[in-house]
Amino acid sequence: MGFLNRTQAPFGEAVWDLIDNAAVNAARDRLTARRYLDVDGPYGSGLTTIEVGNDGYCRQPGPDEAGAVVGRAISVPMVRKSFKLSVRRLAAYLDNGMPFDLAPVEDAAEAVAAREEEIIYRGQPDFGLEGLLTARGRSHVDGGNWSDLDQVLADVVAAVTKLDDTGLRGPYALVLAPALYNGLFRRYPGSNLLQLEHLRRLFDRGVHKASIEGGVVVDPRVGPLIVGQDMEAGFINQDGIHYELYLSESVVLRLDDPKAICTITPQSA
């Protein structure tokens, strides 16, 4: 971990452990895709691209022409966020046992986690990366009004059926925008069963709330999350008032089969 410059920091491993734990705990609460997709790695910070798909001719060669076989690769984005910790407050913690405010670490971790989620769900078009909500070849359901409990179930079952018809029979995950997810905390008339509890029986990989629009049903055979460098903290410098540090990671969705995705757009979304 030499590139993280940890040995240059004027504090020891005990403080780094505090920072690492605060970052991981804060990020975990924001990350949803890692809960239901397969995760491959980490491979290290040197992973900058991965090959996808099979090699093939760039064009079909003629009878007297040599063929050129090429592969395809996608970039593995690095996500980075800097933050500052007070020199005096850290000294008060180490010397006098005073409380140490780790909110700057948590804020940075949440920012990194939010960017990871954006890359996975929406992709990064400028760099040729597709996401779960934008992948070409995915299925789609134009939903109805989700204020109707029966309509919610009908739209979700329609999405599952589309995946099932392609031969992808789960286990499935359902991911919903916050308003749609919160709307599932309603009881069916004449029962104590929440709609959320009912839907969880259909989705073995869970029902999740994420910062997206609409909803998406995913079979994990869509492809894994490839992790180069998992989230780690590093040291930049100090100016006598603050220690400047950063969090960074590298991760990408390897989109193997877009047919394993069905997006849903309810009228109320």
C-alpha positions in Angstrom: 0.0 0.0 0.0 3.0 2.3 -0.6 1.0 4.5 -3.0 -1.3 5.4 -0.1 1.6 7.2 1.7 0.4 5.9 5.0 3.9 5.8 6.4 4.2 9.6 5.8 1.4 10.4 8.2 2.4 11.6 11.7 0.1 9.1 13.4 0.1 5.3 13.7 -2.0 2.2 12.7 -4.5 2.7 15.5 -5.7 6.0 13.9 -5.7 4.4 10.5 -7.9 1.6 11.9 -10.3 4.2 13.1 -10.4 5.8 9.7 -10.8 2.5 7.8 -13.6 1.3 10.0 -15.5 4.6 9.8 -15.2 4.6 6.0 -16.3 1.0 5.5 -19.3 1.4 7.9 -20.5 4.6 6.2 -20.0 3.2 2.7 -21.8 -0.1 3.5 -25.0 1.7 4.3 -25.0 3.4 0.9 -23.9 0.5 -1.3 -26.8 -1.6 -2.7 -25.4 -3.3 -5.9 -22.8 -5.3 -3.9 -25.6 -6.9 -1.9 -27.1 -8.8 -4.8 -24.5 -8.9 -7.6 -21.5 -11.2 -7.5 -18.3 -9.4 -6.6 -14.9 -10.4 -8.1 -11.7 -9.1 -6.6 -10.0 -7.0 -5.4 -7.2 -7.3 -7.9 -5.3 -4.3 -6.9 -4.9 -0.7 -8.0 -3.1 -1.7 -11.2 -6.3 -3.0 -12.7 -7.2 -0.2 -15.2 -9.1 -2.2 -17.9 -10.8 -5.6 -18.3 -11.5 -7.5 -21.4 -15.2 -8.3 -22.2 -16.9 -10.6 -24.6 -15.2 -12.9 -27.1 -12.5 -12.0 -29.6 -13.7 -11.7 -33.2 -12.9 -10.4 -36.6 -13.1 -6.6 -36.9 -14.6 -7.3 -40.3 -15.0 -10.6 -42.2 -11.9 -11.1 -44.4 -12.2 -11.8 -48.1 -11.0 -15.0 -49.7 -7.5 -13.6 -50.3 -7.3 -11.3 -47.3 -5.8 -11.8 -43.9 -8.2 -11.4 -41.0 -7.6 -9.2 -38.0 -8.9 -10.6 -34.7 -9.5 -8.0 -32.0 -10.7 -8.0 -28.4 -12.9 -5.5 -26.5 -12.0 -3.9 -23.2 -13.7 -1.5 -20.8 -12.1 0.9 -18.3 -12.2 0.4 -14.6 -12.9 3.8 -13.1 -11.1 5.0 -10.1 -13.2 7.0 -7.6 -11.5 9.4 -5.2 -12.6 11.9 -2.5 -10.3 13.9 -0.3 -11.1 15.1 3.2 -9.5 16.9 6.2 -9.1 16.0 9.8 -8.2 18.6 12.5 -4.6 18.3 13.8 -5.7 19.7 17.2 -8.7 17.4 17.6 -6.7 14.3 16.7 -4.0 15.4 19.3 -6.7 15.8 21.9 -8.0 12.3 21.2 -4.5 10.7 21.3 -3.2 12.7 24.3 -6.3 13.3 26.4 -8.8 10.7 25.3 -11.2 13.3 24.0 -13.9 12.3 21.5 -12.6 12.2 17.9 -15.1 13.4 15.2 -14.9 11.1 12.2 -17.7 12.8 10.3 -15.3 14.0 7.5 -14.3 10.4 6.9 -17.9 9.2 6.8 -18.9 12.1 4.4 -16.1 11.2 2.0 -17.0 7.5 2.2 -20.6 8.2 1.4 -19.5 10.3 -1.6 -17.4 7.5 -2.9 -20.2 5.0 -2.4 -22.7 7.3 -4.2 -20.4 7.6 -7.2 -19.9 3.8 -7.3 -23.7 3.3 -7.3 -24.0 5.9 -10.1 -21.5 4.1 -12.3 -23.2 0.7 -11.7 -26.8 1.9 -12.3 -26.3 4.6 -14.9 -22.9 3.8 -16.4 -20.5 6.4 -17.7 -21.5 7.1 -21.3 -18.4 9.3 -22.0 -16.2 6.3 -21.4 -18.4 3.7 -23.1 -19.7 2.2 -19.8 -23.3 1.0 -19.6 -25.2 0.6 -16.3 -28.1 -1.6 -15.2 -30.6 1.1 -16.0 -29.1 2.1 -19.4 -27.8 -1.2 -20.9 -28.8 -1.8 -24.5 -30.7 -5.1 -24.9 -32.4 -5.0 -21.5 -36.1 -5.6 -21.1 -38.5 -2.9 -19.9 -42.0 -2.7 -18.4 -44.1 0.5 -18.6 -45.8 0.3 -15.2 -49.1 1.6 -13.9 -50.0 3.6 -10.9 -48.2 2.2 -7.9 -50.7 3.7 -5.5 -52.7 0.6 -6.3 -51.3 -2.4 -4.4 -52.4 -4.8 -7.1 -50.7 -2.8 -9.8 -47.3 -3.0 -8.0 -47.5 -6.8 -8.0 -48.7 -6.9 -11.6 -45.8 -4.8 -12.8 -43.2 -6.7 -10.8 -44.5 -10.1 -11.9 -44.4 -8.8 -15.5 -40.8 -7.9 -15.2 -39.9 -11.2 -13.6 -41.8 -13.0 -16.4 -39.8 -11.2 -19.1 -36.5 -12.4 -17.5 -38.0 -15.9 -17.0 -39.0 -16.0 -20.7 -35.3 -15.5 -21.7 -34.3 -18.6 -19.6 -33.0 -16.5 -16.7 -35.0 -17.9 -13.8 -33.3 -16.2 -10.8 -32.5 -15.8 -8.1 -33.7 -12.2 -8.7 -33.2 -8.9 -6.9 -35.6 -5.9 -7.0 -34.2 -2.4 -6.7 -36.5 0.6 -6.3 -36.3 4.3 -6.0 -36.8 5.5 -2.4 -40.4 6.7 -2.9 -41.4 3.4 -4.5 -39.6 1.3 -1.9 -41.2 3.3 1.0 -44.6 2.8 -0.6 -44.3 -1.0 0.0 -44.8 -0.5 3.7 -48.6 -0.9 3.3 -50.7 -3.8 4.5 -53.0 -5.8 2.2 -56.6 -5.1 3.1 -57.8 -7.5 5.8 -54.3 -8.8 6.7 -51.2 -8.0 8.6 -49.0 -8.7 5.6 -46.9 -5.8 4.3 -46.5 -5.7 0.6 -42.7 -5.6 1.1 -42.8 -8.9 3.0 -44.9 -10.4 0.2 -42.4 -9.3 -2.5 -39.4 -10.6 -0.6 -40.8 -14.1 -1.2 -40.3 -13.6 -4.9 -36.8 -12.0 -4.7 -34.3 -14.3 -3.1 -31.5 -11.7 -3.5 -33.6 -9.1 -1.7 -35.6 -5.9 -2.3 -33.4 -2.9 -2.1 -33.8 0.9 -1.9 -31.3 2.9 -4.1 -30.9 6.4 -5.5 -32.4 5.6 -8.9 -35.5 6.4 -10.8 -38.2 3.8 -11.2 -37.2 0.2 -10.5 -35.2 -2.7 -11.9 -35.3 -6.5 -11.6 -31.9 -8.1 -12.0 -30.7 -11.7 -12.4 -27.1 -11.9 -11.1 -26.0 -13.5 -14.3 -26.0 -10.0 -15.7 -22.4 -10.0 -14.7 -20.1 -9.3 -11.7 -18.8 -6.2 -10.1 -15.0 -6.2 -10.8 -13.1 -4.6 -8.0 -9.6 -3.4 -8.6 -8.7 -1.5 -5.4 -11.3 -1.7 -2.7 -11.9 1.4 -0.7 -8.8 2.5 1.1 -7.6 5.7 2.8 -4.4 7.5 2.0 -2.3 10.5 3.2 -1.7 13.6 1.2 -0.1 16.2 3.5 -0.6 18.5 6.5 -0.5 22.2 6.9 -0.3 22.5 10.7 -4.1 22.9 10.9 -5.5 19.9 9.1 -4.3 16.5 7.9 -5.4 16.1 4.3 -6.3 12.6 3.4 -8.3 10.8 0.7 -10.4 7.7 0.0 -10.2 5.9 -3.3 -11.3 2.7 -5.0 -11.7 1.3 -8.5 -14.7 -0.8 -9.6 -16.8 -1.5 -12.7 -19.8 -3.6 -13.7 -18.8 -6.2 -16.3 -22.0 -6.4 -18.3 -22.1 -10.0 -19.5 -25.8 -10.4 -20.4 -28.1 -7.3 -20.6 -31.1 -9.7 -21.0 -30.8 -10.3 -17.3 -32.1 -6.8 -16.6 -35.7 -5.6 -16.7 -36.3 -1.9 -15.9 -39.7 -0.7 -14.6 -41.2 2.8 -15.0 -44.3 3.2 -12.9 -46.6 6.1 -13.6 -45.9 7.5 -10.2 -42.1 7.4 -10.5 
